[in-house]
Amino acid sequence: MPRLRLPLLLLLPITLTTLWLLFPSSPPPLPPPLQPPPCGAAFSDATAGRWVPTPEPAPPPLYSSSCPFHRNAWNCLRNNHPPVAALSWAPSRCGGAAVPRIDAAAFLSAARGRRIGFVGDSLSENLVVALLCTLRSADDGARKWKRRGAWRGGYFPRDDVVVAYHRAVLLAKYTWQPVENPKELHKDGKRGTYRVDVDIPADDWVNVTRFYDVLIFNTGHWWGLDKFPKETPLVFYRGGKPIEPPLDMHDGLKEVLQSMASYIEREVPSKTLKLWRTQSPRHFYGGEWDHNGSCVFDRLLQEHELDSWFDPRFGGVNKEARLVNSAIQEALIGTHIQLLNLTYMSEFRADAHPAIWLGKKDAVSVWGQDCMHWCLPGVPDTWVDILAARILHHLKQANGR
């Protein structure tokens, strides 16, 4: 008796896809619903939430004062800074739960073979040091890595992971141009100018855009008269020619942000995760850094205090962060660069700067208190938790899981 041969489609499991193949006039099956990002990975997780006490017993920091990637001025444990409160950041979206602490070993495993790069000023370096020391807790074979023009970095051989920082404080290329005629120096006190080519990336990172799988950018801290006073101002160029009429510093910043965002969009591969971290808030009280400004605090700010400290409408010494952030958000419109907004959560933490505990005897008398950077371990470790959640979510999406 001849064997009955069934059409191949009838042998398939009955699924929505099979039904659509059998009856193509039917609508195609819907894709599975997207899972919400885990706590810490959503864009809003750092911009809506509160600091909560870490449940007792609080886990010890993932790294100590002896971490070889540490920087002395931020090494608050070694410099005898009073203990920073053990707090966790609980995003509003997470139902009262805090952002999970990074599992350094699992992160390195998931990022196997990847390259993570930071480009910007010392606020990015503050975050990089926290990440390097955290990851070293899972790979004590980590070693320093300074290639491709990196200012500092680390290589984690167990999983072939690179984390590196490229110092480019303005992002754009800038060069010193001294006054050629000495008589001009006496006339207006100007010793020269810094030429900023708003459309040319700094040499420190122009050749690494295709090397990294994740790139995190920042700038803002150097865009002030404390870095470029009237004796040595910034002068802005585009296409090799001075911009006319001349731009003030804030408008020059906006031009650089627009140009660099366009360059990143054009030159960095689409598969690369591109993040732009917002400005880190300062906590000077009673004056600027060079006018007796202080941040010897032992408490967090309350939410109702934040605007009086940071809103530009009040004209205080800490208005810089929100001004810079406004320009950043405008520059990123229409790009694939994602905002990593760490400002709001950090505004509360007046208690967590190195302040007078800088590790050198005369540092405060020379430089003033450090109310800009952060103690390590400290707030940047929570930044690391959020950044790690964002990167892992990106890798999971890229792998289709």
N, C-alpha and C positions, 0 to 999 in steps of 0.2 A: 504494500500500500504506500503510495508516495507520501513523503513527509510534507506537512503543511508549512509553507514558508510565510511567516508574518512580516509585514513591512517593518523595517528597522525602527521607525518612529513609535510603533505600537509596543516595542520592547523597552522603550525608555520609561523611567519612573514618571508618574503623572505629577508634573509640577506646573507652575504658571508659565514657565518658559516653554515646556512641552506643548501645553494647550495653545500657546500663541503660534508655535510652529505648525500645529495641526490646523489651526483656524486663524490664518494671518489677518483676517478682517477684524479680529478682536484687537483691542488696544494692547500695546506691549506692556509687559509687567513693570511695575514700579520698582525702582531700586530700593534696597533696604534703607530705612531711615538713618540719618547721620546721628551718631552718638554725641552727646554734649561733651565738650572738652573736660578733662579731669580738673579738679580744684587746683587753681593756680595757673592754668593754661589759657583761660579765656582773657580777652582783651581787658575786660572790666575788673578782673580779680584784684588788681592793685589800686584801682581807683574808687572802689566802694567796699568798705570794710572797716575793721577796727583791730587794734592791738589787744590781745587777751593774754592773761598769765599762762605760761606753759605749765601743763599738768605736772604735779610733783610725783615722783622725784624728776626734776628736769634733767634731760640727758646732757652729758658733757659736750662741749664743742667738739666738732669733728677734727679739729687741729689745735695745736698748741703754739706757744710763743716760739718754739724751736723750728717751726716750719721753714725750710730753706728758701721758699719763695716769698717770705714775709718782707715787708718794708718797715724799717725801724720806727719811723714817725707814726705809723698806724698800729704798732705792736703794743696795744694798751695793756695787755697782761704783763709784759716785760717792763713797761714803763710805769707800773703801779697805779694805773688809772683805777678809781673805784669801780667795783663790779657793775657792769651794765645790766639792767633788769632783764631777766629771762622771760621774754615775751614772744608770742607768735602772732602772725598776721592771719586774721579770719575774714576772708572775703564774704560779702553779703550773700553772694550766690551760693555759698557752700553750706548753708543751713547751720551756721554756728561752728562748723569745723574749720580748723586752721589749714593753711597750705602745707601739704605733707613735706616733711624734711627729705631732702635729696638722699637717695640710696646711691652712694658714689660708685659702688661696684656695678650695680645694675645700669647706671647711666653710662659708664665707660663701655660696658658690654653692648648696650644698644647703639652707642656711637662708634662702634668698632670701625677703624679705618677712616674716620672723619677728621676734618680740620675745622676748628672753631677760631675765628679771628675777631679781634676788637680793634677799632680804629677811632682815635679821638684823643682826649686830654686825660689828665690824671684821675678824673672821676671814673673813667672807664678802667684805668689801671687799678683803682681801688676795688672794683668789682672783679677784675681779672685775678688779683692776688687772692681774694676770697675763694674763687673757683679753683685756682691752682692748688691751694692748700687743702681744700675740701676733697678734690679728686685724689690727691696724694694719700689721703687716709685709706684709699682702697688699692693703691699701687705704690708701695714704698720703693719701687725701682724707678720712679719718676725722676727725670733729670731735666736740667735747664736747657732751654731750646731758644737760640737766637739766630734764626736764619731768615732769609728773604727780607732783610731790613727790620725784623721785629725788634722792638725795644726790650721786651722780656717775653718769656714764654716757657712752656713745659711740654715734655714729651712723655707719654705714658705707654711704655713698651708692651705691657701685658695685652692691651687692646689696640695698639697702634693709633693712638689719639694724640692730636696736637692741639694745644690751646695757646694762643699767642696774642700779644698786644703791639700794635703799631702806633707810635706816638705822632700824632698829627693834630696839633692843638686847634688850628683853624680849619682843618680839612683841606682847604685850598692852599696852593703854593704861595709862600710869602718870602721875600728877600729884603735884606737891609741895603738901603741906599744912603750913604753918608752925604752930608752937605759938601759940595765941591768947593764953594767959595767961603773961606773962613769969615769974611765980613758978614755974610748972611747969618752965621751962627750968632754973632754979637747983636744983630739987628732984632731977631725975634726969639732967640734962645733955642731955636730948633737945631738939633744935632744931625738930623737926617729923617728919613721916612722909611716905613716898611711897605714895600710894594706888594699888594695882594692881587693876584690874578684870579678873579672870581670864577673863571671857567677852566682852570687848570688844577687838577688834584695835586696835593703835596707828593713829593717824590717818595715819601715814607710808605705809601700804600698804593701808588698808581699801578704797580706791576703784580699785585697779589689778588686782583679781583676774581681770577679764575682758579686760584689755589684753594680757597676755603669753601666748605660746604655750608657754613653758617657765618654770617658777617653781622657784627653789631657796631653801629656808628654812634658817635656823639660829638658835640662841640657846644660851647657856650661860656665856659668858665673864663676863657681868655678875652672875651669880648667886653672889655671894660677899660676905663682910664687908668686903673691900677697897673695893668699890663702894658698899655700903650698910651702913655700920657702925651700932653700937647708937645713936649720936646721931641718925641719920637712917634708920631702918629701913623695910622694906617692910611694908605692911599690906594684906591681901588681901580683896577684895570680890567678891561674886557677886550678880547681880540687883540691884545698887545698895546692897547691905547688907553690913556686915562679916561675914566668915566666922567662925563660932563653933564650937568654940574656935579661937583664932587659930592660923594655920599658921606653922611655921618656914619658912626660906627654901627648903629642898629640897622640902618638901611643896607649897609655893606654886609652885615650878617645875613639879612634876608636874601640878598643877591647870591651869596655863597651857598646858602641852604638850597635855594632853587636850582642853582647850577650843579651842585654836587648830587642832589637827588636825581636830576636828569641824567647825570653821568652814570650813577649807580644803576638806574633803570636800564640804561643802554648797554653798559659794559659787563655787569654781573650776570651770570647765567640765570635763567628763569627758575631752574631747579634749586638754586641756592636760597636758603632762608635768610631774608634780609630784615634786620631789625634796627630801629633807631630808638635809642634810649633817651628819655627826657632828662631834663636838667635836675641835678641833685640840689635840694634846697640848703641854703646856709642858715645858721642860727646865731647871727651876731646880735648882741643886746648891748645897748648903751653906746654904740659907735661902730664904725667900720673896723676892719682888721688892723689898720694902721692908726686908728684913733680910739684906742682902748676898748675895742669891741671884745665882748666876752661871751663864753658859752659854757661856763661852769655850772651846769644844771644837773639836778638829780631827779627830775620829773619829766613826764611827757607833757606836751601842750594839749590842751583840750580843744575839741573841734571848734567851739565858738571863738577861740583865740586865733585860728589859722589865718583868717582874712586880714586881721590887724597886723599880723607879722609879714604876710607874703603878698597881699593884693597890691598891685602897682598903684591903685587909686590912692593908697595911703602914703605912698612915696617913701617907705622905709628902706633900710639898708639891705633887706632880704628880698626885694622885689624882683631880682634878676631872673630867678627860675621861671616864674610864670610868664615874664616877658619873652624869654627865649622859647619857652614851650609853645607860645602862641605862634611864633614865626615858624617853628618846626612843623606844627600841625598844618599850617598853610602850605608849606613847601611839599608836603607828602601827598597832598590831594592829587588823585589821578595816577598814583604810582602803586607798585606792588610791595613797597617797603612798609612793614608793619611797625606800629608804634609800640614801644615797650615803656609804658608810662609808670615810672617808679617814684614820681614826685610826691603825690598826695600822701601815700603811706609813709613817706620819709619826713614829711612836714611835721608830724607829731613828735619826732624823736630828737628833741633838743638835748636829751641826756646822753647821746651816743657818739659825740665827736671827741677827737683826741684832746682838744682844748689846750691846757697847759702841760699835758703829759706827753711830751714830744721826744723824749729819749736823749736830748742833748741839753746841756746846762744852760746855754745862752740862746736857745732857739726862740723862746718867746720874746726876749728883748730885741732880737733881730727881725723876726718874721711876724710877731704877734701870735695870738692864739689861733689854733687851727679849728675853725668852726665850719669848715667846708667839707673836709674829708671825714671818714668814719673809722671808728675803732674796729679792729679785727682781732678776734671774732666780734661780731656785732650785726648791725643792720644789713650790711652787704651780704651776709649769709642768707637772709630772707630773700634778698634780690636773687641770689643763686638758686634758691628753691623755685622761685617763679620762672627764672630763665630756663632752668632744667626742665620744668613741666612744659614750657612752651616748645623747647627743642624736641623733647621726646614725643609730644603730640604731633609735631611736624613730621618726624621720622616715621611714626606709625601711619600717618596719612599717606606719606610717600610710598610706603611699602604695601598700601592697600589693605591694612588690617584695622 
